[in-house]
Amino acid sequence: MASGFLRRHSASLMLAPAMLLLAVFFLWPVLDLVRGSFAHPDGSLGQYERVFSRPAYVLVLQRTFLISGLTVLICAVIAYPVAYRLATASTTGKLVILAVILIPFWTNLLVLCYGWLIILSPTGTLNKALTGIGLIDNPLPLSGNMAGVLIGMVQTMLPYMVLPVAANMARIDPRIPQAARSLGAPPLQVFLRTWLPLTMSGVIAGGLLVFIMSIGFFIIPAILGGTKDIFIAQLIEMNINKVLNWGFAAALSTVVLVTTLVLYGVGVRWFGVDALWGRQ
Protein backbone atom coordinates (compact mmCIF):
# COMPACT_ATOMS: atom_id res chain seq x y z
CA MET A 1 0.00 0.00 0.00
CA ALA A 2 2.81 2.35 0.90
CA SER A 3 4.63 1.46 -2.32
CA GLY A 4 1.49 2.27 -4.34
CA PHE A 5 1.20 5.65 -2.65
CA LEU A 6 4.85 6.38 -3.45
CA ARG A 7 4.34 5.45 -7.10
CA ARG A 8 1.26 7.64 -7.45
CA HIS A 9 2.82 10.66 -5.76
CA SER A 10 6.47 10.20 -6.73
CA ALA A 11 6.57 13.41 -8.79
CA SER A 12 5.04 15.47 -5.97
CA LEU A 13 7.41 13.99 -3.42
CA MET A 14 10.42 14.78 -5.60
CA LEU A 15 9.27 18.40 -5.90
CA ALA A 16 8.49 18.77 -2.20
CA PRO A 17 12.03 19.75 -1.04
CA ALA A 18 12.34 22.42 -3.74
CA MET A 19 8.85 23.78 -3.01
CA LEU A 20 9.61 23.89 0.71
CA LEU A 21 12.85 25.73 0.02
CA LEU A 22 11.05 28.29 -2.15
CA ALA A 23 8.31 28.74 0.45
CA VAL A 24 10.74 29.34 3.31
CA PHE A 25 13.37 31.46 1.58
CA PHE A 26 11.31 33.25 -1.08
CA LEU A 27 7.55 33.21 -0.61
CA TRP A 28 7.52 33.87 3.12
CA PRO A 29 9.95 36.86 2.96
CA VAL A 30 7.99 38.37 0.05
CA LEU A 31 4.67 38.02 1.89
CA ASP A 32 6.23 39.49 5.02
CA LEU A 33 7.51 42.40 2.92
CA VAL A 34 4.04 43.04 1.50
CA ARG A 35 2.54 42.81 4.99
CA GLY A 36 5.03 45.38 6.29
CA SER A 37 4.03 47.83 3.57
CA PHE A 38 0.54 48.13 5.14
CA ALA A 39 1.84 49.01 8.62
CA HIS A 40 1.31 52.78 8.96
CA PRO A 41 -0.14 54.94 11.77
CA ASP A 42 -2.45 56.75 9.31
CA GLY A 43 -4.01 53.57 7.98
CA SER A 44 -3.12 50.48 6.02
CA LEU A 45 -2.68 52.44 2.76
CA GLY A 46 -0.72 55.30 4.30
CA GLN A 47 2.60 54.25 2.80
CA TYR A 48 1.09 53.92 -0.68
CA GLU A 49 -0.63 57.29 -0.40
CA ARG A 50 2.78 58.75 0.35
CA VAL A 51 4.32 57.03 -2.68
CA PHE A 52 1.72 58.31 -5.15
CA SER A 53 0.91 61.71 -3.60
CA ARG A 54 4.38 63.20 -3.14
CA PRO A 55 5.68 64.73 -6.41
CA ALA A 56 9.29 63.75 -5.62
CA TYR A 57 8.39 60.06 -5.31
CA VAL A 58 6.12 60.14 -8.36
CA LEU A 59 9.02 61.64 -10.31
CA VAL A 60 11.27 58.77 -9.22
CA LEU A 61 8.70 56.25 -10.44
CA GLN A 62 8.25 58.08 -13.74
CA ARG A 63 11.99 58.30 -14.28
CA THR A 64 12.48 54.60 -13.50
CA PHE A 65 9.73 53.45 -15.85
CA LEU A 66 10.69 55.90 -18.61
CA ILE A 67 14.37 54.93 -18.71
CA SER A 68 13.42 51.24 -18.47
CA GLY A 69 11.03 51.66 -21.40
CA LEU A 70 13.65 53.47 -23.47
CA THR A 71 16.08 50.67 -22.66
CA VAL A 72 13.57 48.15 -24.07
CA LEU A 73 13.08 50.14 -27.28
CA ILE A 74 16.79 50.67 -27.93
CA CYS A 75 17.59 47.04 -27.12
CA ALA A 76 14.88 45.87 -29.52
CA VAL A 77 16.22 48.03 -32.36
CA ILE A 78 19.79 46.85 -31.81
CA ALA A 79 18.99 43.23 -30.98
CA TYR A 80 16.74 42.41 -33.92
CA PRO A 81 19.41 42.43 -36.66
CA VAL A 82 21.91 40.80 -34.29
CA ALA A 83 19.41 38.05 -33.48
CA TYR A 84 18.67 37.52 -37.19
CA ARG A 85 22.36 37.15 -37.92
CA LEU A 86 22.77 34.79 -34.96
CA ALA A 87 19.87 32.61 -36.12
CA THR A 88 21.03 32.40 -39.76
CA ALA A 89 24.82 32.32 -39.37
CA SER A 90 27.05 29.31 -39.79
CA THR A 91 28.24 27.37 -36.76
CA THR A 92 31.47 29.37 -36.58
CA GLY A 93 29.59 32.63 -37.04
CA LYS A 94 27.19 31.73 -34.23
CA LEU A 95 30.09 31.01 -31.89
CA VAL A 96 31.69 34.38 -32.67
CA ILE A 97 28.43 36.31 -32.23
CA LEU A 98 27.64 34.47 -28.99
CA ALA A 99 31.11 35.24 -27.67
CA VAL A 100 30.67 38.96 -28.46
CA ILE A 101 27.27 38.94 -26.71
CA LEU A 102 28.11 36.81 -23.69
CA ILE A 103 31.58 38.03 -22.69
CA PRO A 104 30.20 41.41 -21.50
CA PHE A 105 27.22 39.52 -20.07
CA TRP A 106 29.55 37.44 -17.88
CA THR A 107 31.69 40.42 -16.86
CA ASN A 108 31.18 41.82 -13.37
CA LEU A 109 28.68 44.67 -13.41
CA LEU A 110 30.91 46.95 -11.34
CA VAL A 111 33.74 46.47 -13.83
CA LEU A 112 31.42 47.33 -16.72
CA CYS A 113 30.10 50.45 -14.98
CA TYR A 114 33.54 51.80 -14.15
CA GLY A 115 34.67 50.98 -17.68
CA TRP A 116 31.82 53.08 -19.06
CA LEU A 117 32.66 55.81 -16.56
CA ILE A 118 36.20 55.98 -17.97
CA ILE A 119 34.85 56.10 -21.54
CA LEU A 120 31.98 58.57 -21.00
CA SER A 121 33.42 61.05 -18.49
CA PRO A 122 34.20 64.63 -19.69
CA THR A 123 37.91 63.73 -19.75
CA GLY A 124 37.25 60.18 -20.93
CA THR A 125 38.22 58.30 -24.05
CA LEU A 126 35.15 59.15 -26.13
CA ASN A 127 35.20 62.90 -25.49
CA LYS A 128 38.94 63.07 -26.09
CA ALA A 129 38.54 61.27 -29.41
CA LEU A 130 35.64 63.47 -30.55
CA THR A 131 37.50 66.63 -29.51
CA GLY A 132 40.70 65.45 -31.15
CA ILE A 133 39.10 64.95 -34.57
CA GLY A 134 37.23 68.26 -34.30
CA LEU A 135 33.65 66.99 -34.14
CA ILE A 136 32.96 68.78 -30.84
CA ASP A 137 34.49 71.78 -29.07
CA ASN A 138 33.30 70.99 -25.55
CA PRO A 139 32.96 67.57 -23.86
CA LEU A 140 29.56 65.92 -24.14
CA PRO A 141 27.72 65.32 -20.82
CA LEU A 142 27.53 61.54 -21.08
CA SER A 143 28.09 60.57 -17.43
CA GLY A 144 26.55 61.66 -14.18
CA ASN A 145 23.13 61.89 -15.84
CA MET A 146 20.43 59.76 -17.44
CA ALA A 147 22.36 59.49 -20.71
CA GLY A 148 25.09 57.50 -18.99
CA VAL A 149 22.52 55.35 -17.19
CA LEU A 150 20.73 54.58 -20.47
CA ILE A 151 23.98 53.61 -22.21
CA GLY A 152 24.99 51.32 -19.37
CA MET A 153 21.57 49.70 -19.12
CA VAL A 154 21.29 49.06 -22.85
CA GLN A 155 24.73 47.44 -22.97
CA THR A 156 23.92 45.26 -19.95
CA MET A 157 20.41 44.27 -21.02
CA LEU A 158 21.10 43.61 -24.70
CA PRO A 159 21.75 39.85 -24.31
CA TYR A 160 18.37 39.44 -22.60
CA MET A 161 16.74 40.77 -25.77
CA VAL A 162 18.97 39.09 -28.36
CA LEU A 163 18.72 35.53 -27.05
CA PRO A 164 14.88 35.20 -26.85
CA VAL A 165 14.46 36.80 -30.28
CA ALA A 166 17.17 34.59 -31.81
CA ALA A 167 15.59 31.47 -30.26
CA ASN A 168 12.26 32.49 -31.76
CA MET A 169 13.81 33.14 -35.19
CA ALA A 170 15.55 29.77 -35.21
CA ARG A 171 12.16 28.01 -35.11
CA ILE A 172 10.79 29.83 -38.18
CA ASP A 173 10.48 27.69 -41.30
CA PRO A 174 12.81 29.38 -43.85
CA ARG A 175 10.37 28.47 -46.62
CA ILE A 176 7.89 31.07 -45.34
CA PRO A 177 9.97 34.20 -46.13
CA GLN A 178 11.23 32.44 -49.29
CA ALA A 179 7.63 32.03 -50.44
CA ALA A 180 6.96 35.71 -49.79
CA ARG A 181 10.00 36.71 -51.85
CA SER A 182 9.05 34.33 -54.66
CA LEU A 183 5.64 36.04 -54.87
CA GLY A 184 7.35 39.36 -55.50
CA ALA A 185 7.20 40.92 -52.04
CA PRO A 186 9.92 43.56 -51.46
CA PRO A 187 12.31 43.08 -48.49
CA LEU A 188 10.42 45.50 -46.22
CA GLN A 189 7.11 43.74 -46.86
CA VAL A 190 8.74 40.35 -46.27
CA PHE A 191 9.96 41.61 -42.92
CA LEU A 192 6.62 43.15 -41.91
CA ARG A 193 4.46 40.23 -43.10
CA THR A 194 6.61 37.24 -42.10
CA TRP A 195 9.55 37.88 -39.78
CA LEU A 196 7.96 40.46 -37.49
CA PRO A 197 4.66 38.63 -36.75
CA LEU A 198 6.39 35.27 -36.31
CA THR A 199 9.00 36.66 -33.91
CA MET A 200 6.72 38.98 -31.94
CA SER A 201 6.46 36.58 -28.99
CA GLY A 202 10.26 36.61 -28.71
CA VAL A 203 10.37 40.40 -28.91
CA ILE A 204 7.66 40.73 -26.24
CA ALA A 205 9.34 38.14 -24.02
CA GLY A 206 12.70 39.87 -24.33
CA GLY A 207 11.11 43.28 -23.81
CA LEU A 208 9.31 42.17 -20.66
CA LEU A 209 12.48 40.61 -19.29
CA VAL A 210 14.52 43.73 -20.02
CA PHE A 211 11.90 46.05 -18.53
CA ILE A 212 11.37 43.96 -15.39
CA MET A 213 15.09 43.76 -14.70
CA SER A 214 15.67 47.41 -15.57
CA ILE A 215 13.19 48.82 -13.04
CA GLY A 216 15.17 47.13 -10.28
CA PHE A 217 18.63 48.39 -11.30
CA PHE A 218 20.73 49.88 -8.53
CA ILE A 219 24.44 49.76 -9.44
CA ILE A 220 24.23 51.35 -12.90
CA PRO A 221 22.18 54.41 -11.81
CA ALA A 222 24.35 54.79 -8.70
CA ILE A 223 27.63 54.86 -10.66
CA LEU A 224 26.71 56.31 -14.06
CA GLY A 225 23.81 58.51 -12.97
CA GLY A 226 23.69 61.73 -11.03
CA THR A 227 23.10 62.17 -7.32
CA LYS A 228 19.66 63.74 -7.88
CA ASP A 229 18.20 61.62 -10.68
CA ILE A 230 17.78 58.45 -8.63
CA PHE A 231 15.88 55.27 -9.45
CA ILE A 232 13.36 53.43 -7.31
CA ALA A 233 15.98 50.89 -6.17
CA GLN A 234 18.16 53.71 -4.84
CA LEU A 235 15.14 55.18 -3.04
CA ILE A 236 14.44 51.80 -1.42
CA GLU A 237 18.07 51.47 -0.32
CA MET A 238 18.03 55.00 1.11
CA ASN A 239 14.92 54.29 3.18
CA ILE A 240 16.37 51.04 4.53
CA ASN A 241 19.95 52.09 5.35
CA LYS A 242 19.72 55.84 5.96
CA VAL A 243 16.17 56.93 6.78
CA LEU A 244 15.37 53.56 8.45
CA ASN A 245 11.78 53.69 7.19
CA TRP A 246 11.30 50.02 6.44
CA GLY A 247 7.55 50.35 5.91
CA PHE A 248 7.98 52.89 3.11
CA ALA A 249 10.75 50.79 1.57
CA ALA A 250 8.40 47.80 1.69
CA ALA A 251 5.69 49.81 -0.08
CA LEU A 252 8.12 50.84 -2.83
CA SER A 253 9.28 47.22 -3.18
CA THR A 254 5.67 46.05 -3.40
CA VAL A 255 5.04 48.54 -6.22
CA VAL A 256 7.94 46.96 -8.13
CA LEU A 257 6.67 43.45 -7.34
CA VAL A 258 3.11 44.20 -8.48
CA THR A 259 4.40 45.86 -11.66
CA THR A 260 6.44 42.75 -12.42
CA LEU A 261 3.51 40.37 -11.86
CA VAL A 262 1.11 42.51 -13.92
CA LEU A 263 3.54 42.73 -16.84
CA TYR A 264 4.11 38.99 -16.81
CA GLY A 265 0.36 38.35 -16.64
CA VAL A 266 -0.27 40.67 -19.60
CA GLY A 267 2.48 38.96 -21.58
CA VAL A 268 1.02 35.51 -20.93
CA ARG A 269 -2.62 36.48 -21.43
CA TRP A 270 -2.44 38.62 -24.56
CA PHE A 271 0.95 37.95 -26.17
CA GLY A 272 1.50 34.25 -25.52
CA VAL A 273 4.90 34.83 -23.96
CA ASP A 274 4.83 31.47 -22.21
CA ALA A 275 4.93 29.79 -25.65
CA LEU A 276 8.56 30.83 -25.82
CA TRP A 277 9.28 28.41 -22.97
CA GLY A 278 7.50 25.46 -24.48
CA ARG A 279 3.71 25.88 -24.13
CA GLN A 280 1.92 25.05 -27.36
C-alpha positions as CSV (number, residue, x, y, z in Angstrom):
1,M,0.0,0.0,0.0
2,A,2.8,2.3,0.9
3,S,4.6,1.5,-2.3
4,G,1.5,2.3,-4.3
5,F,1.2,5.6,-2.6
6,L,4.8,6.4,-3.4
7,R,4.3,5.4,-7.1
8,R,1.3,7.6,-7.4
9,H,2.8,10.7,-5.8
10,S,6.5,10.2,-6.7
11,A,6.6,13.4,-8.8
12,S,5.0,15.5,-6.0
13,L,7.4,14.0,-3.4
14,M,10.4,14.8,-5.6
15,L,9.3,18.4,-5.9
16,A,8.5,18.8,-2.2
17,P,12.0,19.8,-1.0
18,A,12.3,22.4,-3.7
19,M,8.9,23.8,-3.0
20,L,9.6,23.9,0.7
21,L,12.9,25.7,0.0
22,L,11.0,28.3,-2.2
23,A,8.3,28.7,0.4
24,V,10.7,29.3,3.3
25,F,13.4,31.5,1.6
26,F,11.3,33.3,-1.1
27,L,7.5,33.2,-0.6
28,W,7.5,33.9,3.1
29,P,10.0,36.9,3.0
30,V,8.0,38.4,0.1
31,L,4.7,38.0,1.9
32,D,6.2,39.5,5.0
33,L,7.5,42.4,2.9
34,V,4.0,43.0,1.5
35,R,2.5,42.8,5.0
36,G,5.0,45.4,6.3
37,S,4.0,47.8,3.6
38,F,0.5,48.1,5.1
39,A,1.8,49.0,8.6
40,H,1.3,52.8,9.0
41,P,-0.1,54.9,11.8
42,D,-2.4,56.8,9.3
43,G,-4.0,53.6,8.0
44,S,-3.1,50.5,6.0
45,L,-2.7,52.4,2.8
46,G,-0.7,55.3,4.3
47,Q,2.6,54.3,2.8
48,Y,1.1,53.9,-0.7
49,E,-0.6,57.3,-0.4
50,R,2.8,58.8,0.4
51,V,4.3,57.0,-2.7
52,F,1.7,58.3,-5.1
53,S,0.9,61.7,-3.6
54,R,4.4,63.2,-3.1
55,P,5.7,64.7,-6.4
56,A,9.3,63.8,-5.6
57,Y,8.4,60.1,-5.3
58,V,6.1,60.1,-8.4
59,L,9.0,61.6,-10.3
60,V,11.3,58.8,-9.2
61,L,8.7,56.3,-10.4
62,Q,8.2,58.1,-13.7
63,R,12.0,58.3,-14.3
64,T,12.5,54.6,-13.5
65,F,9.7,53.4,-15.8
66,L,10.7,55.9,-18.6
67,I,14.4,54.9,-18.7
68,S,13.4,51.2,-18.5
69,G,11.0,51.7,-21.4
70,L,13.7,53.5,-23.5
71,T,16.1,50.7,-22.7
72,V,13.6,48.2,-24.1
73,L,13.1,50.1,-27.3
74,I,16.8,50.7,-27.9
75,C,17.6,47.0,-27.1
76,A,14.9,45.9,-29.5
77,V,16.2,48.0,-32.4
78,I,19.8,46.8,-31.8
79,A,19.0,43.2,-31.0
80,Y,16.7,42.4,-33.9
81,P,19.4,42.4,-36.7
82,V,21.9,40.8,-34.3
83,A,19.4,38.0,-33.5
84,Y,18.7,37.5,-37.2
85,R,22.4,37.1,-37.9
86,L,22.8,34.8,-35.0
87,A,19.9,32.6,-36.1
88,T,21.0,32.4,-39.8
89,A,24.8,32.3,-39.4
90,S,27.1,29.3,-39.8
91,T,28.2,27.4,-36.8
92,T,31.5,29.4,-36.6
93,G,29.6,32.6,-37.0
94,K,27.2,31.7,-34.2
95,L,30.1,31.0,-31.9
96,V,31.7,34.4,-32.7
97,I,28.4,36.3,-32.2
98,L,27.6,34.5,-29.0
99,A,31.1,35.2,-27.7
100,V,30.7,39.0,-28.5
101,I,27.3,38.9,-26.7
102,L,28.1,36.8,-23.7
103,I,31.6,38.0,-22.7
104,P,30.2,41.4,-21.5
105,F,27.2,39.5,-20.1
106,W,29.6,37.4,-17.9
107,T,31.7,40.4,-16.9
108,N,31.2,41.8,-13.4
109,L,28.7,44.7,-13.4
110,L,30.9,46.9,-11.3
111,V,33.7,46.5,-13.8
112,L,31.4,47.3,-16.7
113,C,30.1,50.4,-15.0
114,Y,33.5,51.8,-14.2
115,G,34.7,51.0,-17.7
116,W,31.8,53.1,-19.1
117,L,32.7,55.8,-16.6
118,I,36.2,56.0,-18.0
119,I,34.9,56.1,-21.5
120,L,32.0,58.6,-21.0
121,S,33.4,61.1,-18.5
122,P,34.2,64.6,-19.7
123,T,37.9,63.7,-19.7
124,G,37.3,60.2,-20.9
125,T,38.2,58.3,-24.0
126,L,35.2,59.2,-26.1
127,N,35.2,62.9,-25.5
128,K,38.9,63.1,-26.1
129,A,38.5,61.3,-29.4
130,L,35.6,63.5,-30.6
131,T,37.5,66.6,-29.5
132,G,40.7,65.4,-31.2
133,I,39.1,64.9,-34.6
134,G,37.2,68.3,-34.3
135,L,33.6,67.0,-34.1
136,I,33.0,68.8,-30.8
137,D,34.5,71.8,-29.1
138,N,33.3,71.0,-25.5
139,P,33.0,67.6,-23.9
140,L,29.6,65.9,-24.1
141,P,27.7,65.3,-20.8
142,L,27.5,61.5,-21.1
143,S,28.1,60.6,-17.4
144,G,26.5,61.7,-14.2
145,N,23.1,61.9,-15.8
146,M,20.4,59.8,-17.4
147,A,22.4,59.5,-20.7
148,G,25.1,57.5,-19.0
149,V,22.5,55.4,-17.2
150,L,20.7,54.6,-20.5
151,I,24.0,53.6,-22.2
152,G,25.0,51.3,-19.4
153,M,21.6,49.7,-19.1
154,V,21.3,49.1,-22.9
155,Q,24.7,47.4,-23.0
156,T,23.9,45.3,-20.0
157,M,20.4,44.3,-21.0
158,L,21.1,43.6,-24.7
159,P,21.8,39.8,-24.3
160,Y,18.4,39.4,-22.6
161,M,16.7,40.8,-25.8
162,V,19.0,39.1,-28.4
163,L,18.7,35.5,-27.0
164,P,14.9,35.2,-26.8
165,V,14.5,36.8,-30.3
166,A,17.2,34.6,-31.8
167,A,15.6,31.5,-30.3
168,N,12.3,32.5,-31.8
169,M,13.8,33.1,-35.2
170,A,15.6,29.8,-35.2
171,R,12.2,28.0,-35.1
172,I,10.8,29.8,-38.2
173,D,10.5,27.7,-41.3
174,P,12.8,29.4,-43.9
175,R,10.4,28.5,-46.6
176,I,7.9,31.1,-45.3
177,P,10.0,34.2,-46.1
178,Q,11.2,32.4,-49.3
179,A,7.6,32.0,-50.4
180,A,7.0,35.7,-49.8
181,R,10.0,36.7,-51.8
182,S,9.1,34.3,-54.7
183,L,5.6,36.0,-54.9
184,G,7.4,39.4,-55.5
185,A,7.2,40.9,-52.0
186,P,9.9,43.6,-51.5
187,P,12.3,43.1,-48.5
188,L,10.4,45.5,-46.2
189,Q,7.1,43.7,-46.9
190,V,8.7,40.3,-46.3
191,F,10.0,41.6,-42.9
192,L,6.6,43.2,-41.9
193,R,4.5,40.2,-43.1
194,T,6.6,37.2,-42.1
195,W,9.6,37.9,-39.8
196,L,8.0,40.5,-37.5
197,P,4.7,38.6,-36.7
198,L,6.4,35.3,-36.3
199,T,9.0,36.7,-33.9
200,M,6.7,39.0,-31.9
201,S,6.5,36.6,-29.0
202,G,10.3,36.6,-28.7
203,V,10.4,40.4,-28.9
204,I,7.7,40.7,-26.2
205,A,9.3,38.1,-24.0
206,G,12.7,39.9,-24.3
207,G,11.1,43.3,-23.8
208,L,9.3,42.2,-20.7
209,L,12.5,40.6,-19.3
210,V,14.5,43.7,-20.0
211,F,11.9,46.1,-18.5
212,I,11.4,44.0,-15.4
213,M,15.1,43.8,-14.7
214,S,15.7,47.4,-15.6
215,I,13.2,48.8,-13.0
216,G,15.2,47.1,-10.3
217,F,18.6,48.4,-11.3
218,F,20.7,49.9,-8.5
219,I,24.4,49.8,-9.4
220,I,24.2,51.4,-12.9
221,P,22.2,54.4,-11.8
222,A,24.3,54.8,-8.7
223,I,27.6,54.9,-10.7
224,L,26.7,56.3,-14.1
225,G,23.8,58.5,-13.0
226,G,23.7,61.7,-11.0
227,T,23.1,62.2,-7.3
228,K,19.7,63.7,-7.9
229,D,18.2,61.6,-10.7
230,I,17.8,58.5,-8.6
231,F,15.9,55.3,-9.4
232,I,13.4,53.4,-7.3
233,A,16.0,50.9,-6.2
234,Q,18.2,53.7,-4.8
235,L,15.1,55.2,-3.0
236,I,14.4,51.8,-1.4
237,E,18.1,51.5,-0.3
238,M,18.0,55.0,1.1
239,N,14.9,54.3,3.2
240,I,16.4,51.0,4.5
241,N,19.9,52.1,5.4
242,K,19.7,55.8,6.0
243,V,16.2,56.9,6.8
244,L,15.4,53.6,8.5
245,N,11.8,53.7,7.2
246,W,11.3,50.0,6.4
247,G,7.6,50.3,5.9
248,F,8.0,52.9,3.1
249,A,10.8,50.8,1.6
250,A,8.4,47.8,1.7
251,A,5.7,49.8,-0.1
252,L,8.1,50.8,-2.8
253,S,9.3,47.2,-3.2
254,T,5.7,46.0,-3.4
255,V,5.0,48.5,-6.2
256,V,7.9,47.0,-8.1
257,L,6.7,43.5,-7.3
258,V,3.1,44.2,-8.5
259,T,4.4,45.9,-11.7
260,T,6.4,42.7,-12.4
261,L,3.5,40.4,-11.9
262,V,1.1,42.5,-13.9
263,L,3.5,42.7,-16.8
264,Y,4.1,39.0,-16.8
265,G,0.4,38.4,-16.6
266,V,-0.3,40.7,-19.6
267,G,2.5,39.0,-21.6
268,V,1.0,35.5,-20.9
269,R,-2.6,36.5,-21.4
270,W,-2.4,38.6,-24.6
271,F,0.9,38.0,-26.2
272,G,1.5,34.2,-25.5
273,V,4.9,34.8,-24.0
274,D,4.8,31.5,-22.2
275,A,4.9,29.8,-25.7
276,L,8.6,30.8,-25.8
277,W,9.3,28.4,-23.0
278,G,7.5,25.5,-24.5
279,R,3.7,25.9,-24.1
280,Q,1.9,25.1,-27.4
